[in-house]
Amino acid sequence: MLQVGLVLAGLAALLHLYIFVLESLAWTSPRARKTFGTSREEAAATRELAFNQGFYNLFLAIATVAGIVFVQQAHTVVGATLIFTGTGSMVLAGLVLLLSSPDKRRAALTQLTPALLAVVVLAIALLMLRTSYPGGLT
């Protein structure tokens, strides 16, 4: 179960890495404009904002991947903390998008679903591990 949670977290990180590329590196490209529904003029006017926002997505992905690496190296508490920070922030950002822009429902659900699944599965897996190791996790 733990491995499933890590795979889901990895998928969420990959998605946010892709979002970083679109927002920070390719914001004015036809692909990014189509993905985010912006015109050439809107993309040009919001380029600096998107560049900055893309880095938030990159940092969430990095935290999540670092957490996966720590868990794989048997540093479960540190790794889980990083994963929950990264994926939890992804979920919350998706909820903010959903609540503030209901017309972007599909994008919000795409952003938050893999991260939410990772949080739920990882939490269950850790609870199961905790009961297996009464002395605590490392």
N, C-alpha and C positions, 0 to 999 in steps of 0.2 A: 504494500500500500504506500509505503514511503517513496518508493521509486516512481509510482504513478504521480504522486504529488510533485516530485522533482521534475518529471517530464512536463507536466502541466505548467509549472513555473517557468521551465525553459521555453515552452511555446509562447507564454505571455511575454517573456523577455525578448524573444525573436520578433514578435509583433511590434513591440515598442522600439526595437532597433530599426525595423522597417519604417515606422512612423518618424523616427529621428531622421532617417535618410530623406524621406519625403519633405519634412518640414524644414530641416536645416540645410540640406544640400541640393534639393531639387524643387523647391517651393514654386518657382515660376514655370516649371516644365509642364507640358500638356498633361502628363500622367498625374502629377500632384494636383494640378488645377481641376482635373476631372474627378479625382478622388475626393477632394475637399469642396468641390462645387464652387470654385472661385473663377472669376473672369481674369483676363490678363491684367487689367487695371487693378482689381482688388488684390491680386497676388503681388503685384509690384508695390502697392501701398502698404501691405502688411508683411513684407519680406522680413524686416528686422524682428517683428514680434514672433513670427513663425520660427525664425532662426533660434531665438531664445527658447521658445517652447519646445522645440525639438530636442534641445539639450536636456531639458527636464526628463523627457522620455528616455534619452540615452542613459542618464544617471540612474533611473529606476531599473532599467535593464541591467546595468552594471552591478547594482546592489543585489539584484536577484541572482545573477549568474555567480557572483562571489559567494552568495549564500549556498547555492547548489554545490560549489566546490568545497566549501567548509563542511557541509553535511557529508559529502562523499569522503572527506578526510577524517571522519569521525569527530568533528567538532560540531555536534548537533545543535547545541544551544546557540552558539554564535551564528551558525548557518541558518537556522530557523529564524532567528531574529532578523537577519538581513533579508531573507526571503519574504517574511511577513511585512517588513517595512516596504520593500519594493512592490510586491503584489498587492498589499493592502492599499498603498498609495494609488496604484493603477485602478483598483476597484473604486476608490473614493473619487478619483478624477473622472472616471466614467459616469459615476452617479451625478457629479456636478454638471457634466455635459448633458446628461439625460434630463435633469431637473431644470437647467437653465435654458436649454434649447431642445424642446421636445421634438422638433422637426429633424433633429440629428439622432433620433432614437437608434437607428441601425448602427451608426458609427459608435455611439456610446455602448451599446450592447456588445459590439465586436471588440471594443477596447476592454470592457470589464469582465466578460464571461470567462475567458481562459484564466485570468488572474483570480477571479472568485472561486472557480473550481479548484485551483491550486491551493488557495487558502483553506477551503473546506477539507479537501482530501489530506493536506499536510497536517492540519489540526487533528483530524481523526487518527492519522498514522502516529503522530506524536503521543496522543493520549494512549493509544494501544502500546506503544513502546514504553511509556512511563509505567504502565501497569506490569509490563514484563520485567522492568528494572526498577524495583522499589527504592533502590539507593539513589536514583536520579540519573539523568542523562548528562553526557559531557559536551 
